[in-house]
């Protein structure tokens, strides 16, 4: 499942980021075509696998005597499956996890759920709700991994919110949170390299972005 999630992220990055670069004229058409062809080669197979996983996960709710933490983990896995394709379902499962974490008084899991929900809200156009959740989080109480998610959530918020705005201030915020995210990521990780390439693309540096070996990132992740 973890490998599948990484492949989905790479495919989404290729489709959004690399098409942008191609539109700017900075990336060769043959390079774009090769990257996309390789990334989506087995798309139908993976989509079928995902549907099977979702069915299997939902069937686990029918088991008797599952604990709250077991439900939490199932909800998390369903969120991972739904977050890129069906945001309302992903929101449902994360909100349920917030209830569980709050009932169990688990601050770390509460913050993790808030970060995930804030990103989903931003993607769904619920900007006020997204910002409120992010402002409710004390950054000093976050783990290193949660800080990565925190900066990425804020970047996503400003990215979605500023889509139809031409504001220098919002662009500054985007750069600020992208740089903050890069500063806490492992420079050898696929997540770091994807975000670095996205930063290059955002600044019109398509040639620099092209040098990031995207498929090599997936293969070694």
N, C-alpha and C positions, 0 to 999 in steps of 0.2 A: 504493500500500500504506500509506503514511504517513497519508493522509486516511482510509482505512478504519479504521485503528487508532484514530484520534481519534474517529471516529463511534461505534465500539464503546465507548470509554471514556465518552462522553457518554450513550449509551443505558444503560449499567450504572449510571452515577451517577443518572440520572433514575429508574430503576426502584427502586434501593435508597434513595437519599436523599429523593426527592420523595414516595415512598410513606410513608416514615417521617413526614415533615412532615404529610402528609394525615391520618395516623393520630392525630397530636397535635391535629388540628383547627385548625392554624394556616395551612393553605394551602387556597385555594378549590378545590373539586372541578373546576370548569370549567378552571382554570388547569392543574391536574395532567393532566387528560384531553387538553388541547390539546398540552402539551409531549410527552406520551407518544405521541400519535397522529402527530405530526410526526417524532418520533425513530425510530419503528419502521415508517414508511411503506414503505420499500423493504427491509425485513428479509430477506425470502425471496431477493431478488435478490442482496444482499450475502453471504448464507450460501452461495449457489451459487458466487459468485465466489471465496469463501474456499476452498471445496473444490477448485476448479480450480487455485488458486495452490499449495495444498499438494501436489497431484499433480505440478505442474510443478517444484516445488522438489525433491521426492523423485527425480524423473527426472534431475535434475542430478547426483545421486550416481553415476549409471550412466556418466557421461562419463569418459573415460580421462584420467589425468594431471591431476587437479585438485589444487591445492596445499593445504597445511594451512590457510592463511588463507582460501582459497576455501571450504573445508569449514566453517571457522569462521563465515563470513558466511551460508552456507546454513543452518547450524544455528541461527544467530541469527534468521533470518527464519522458520524453522519454529517456534522458541520463541514469537515474536510471534503467530503464527497459533494456537498451541495453548494459550497461557498462561491464557486465560479459559474455555476449554471442555474441555480435556483435560490436566489438570495432570501426570499421569504421563508423557505424551509430552513435555511442555515440560521436565520435570525431566531426562529422558533427554538431550535435545539440549543443555541447559545444562551438565550434567555432562560431556558430551563436549567442550564448549568449554573447560571448566576444565582438562581433560586437555591440550588443545591449547595453551592459554595457558601452562600450567605447563611443558610441554615446550619451548616457545619462550622461556620466561623473560620473559614480558611481564606485568609487575606490574599495569599499568593494566587489562588485560583479565582478569587473575585476579580483581581486586577487583570488576570489573563483573559477572563471572559469579557470584561469591559473593553479591553483593547480590541478583541475580535469583533465585538458588537459595534464598536465605534467605526471600524473600517467598513463593516457591512452597511451601517447607516449612511456613511458618506457615499458609498457606491450606489446606494438606493435613492440618493437625493435628500436624505433626512439630515441636513447639515447641522441644524440646531441641536438635535439629539446626539449627533456624533461629537460635536464640540463639547457639549455638557459632560459627556462621559470622559473625554480626554482630560478635561479640567478637573475632574474628580479624582484623578490619579496622582498620588505623590511619587514623583520620579525617584526620590531618594530611597524609597522602600522597594524598588524593583530590582530583580536579579539582572545579571548581565544579559541573559537571553530576553528577558522582558523589556529591557531598555531598547534592544534591537526592534522588538515589536512596537514599542512606544513611539520611537522615531519614525518607523515605517507607517504607523497608523496616522500620525500627524502629517506626514508627507502625503499620504493618500487623501486625507481630509482636504488639505489645501489644493491638491491636484484636481480633485473632483469639483470642489467649490469654485475654483477659479477658471473652470473650463470656458465659461462664457464671459469672463471678465478680462479686461486688459489693464491689469494693475501691476505696477512695478513693485509695490509692497508685497503682493502675493507671490510674485516671482522670487523675491528675496527670501520669503518664508520657505518656499520650495527648496531653494538652494541650501538654506540653513539646515533643514531637517534631513535632506539627502546627505549633506556633509556629516551631520551628527550620526546618521545611520552608518555611513561608511567608517566612521571613526571607532565604532564598537563591534564591527564585523571582522571575522578572521579573513585576512587578505587572500588566503588560499582557497576560500570557500566559493562555491558556485553562487551563493547569494550575494557575496561581495562583488564578484565580477559582473553579474547581471546588473546590479545597481550602478556599478561604475560605468558600464556601457550605456545604461539609460541616461546617466548624467551627461556623457559625451553627446548623445543624441539630442538631449534637451538644449544643449548649447550649440547645436549645429555642427558638431565635430564628428561627422559620419565616418571619416577615415579612421579615426581613433577607435570608434565603436566597432568598426569592422575587424580590428585586430584582436578583439576579445574572442577566444575560441569557444563559442557557445555550446556546440555539440560536445566538445571535449569536456566542458564543465559538467554537462549531464552525465557523460560516460564515467567520469571520475568521482561523481558525487556519491 
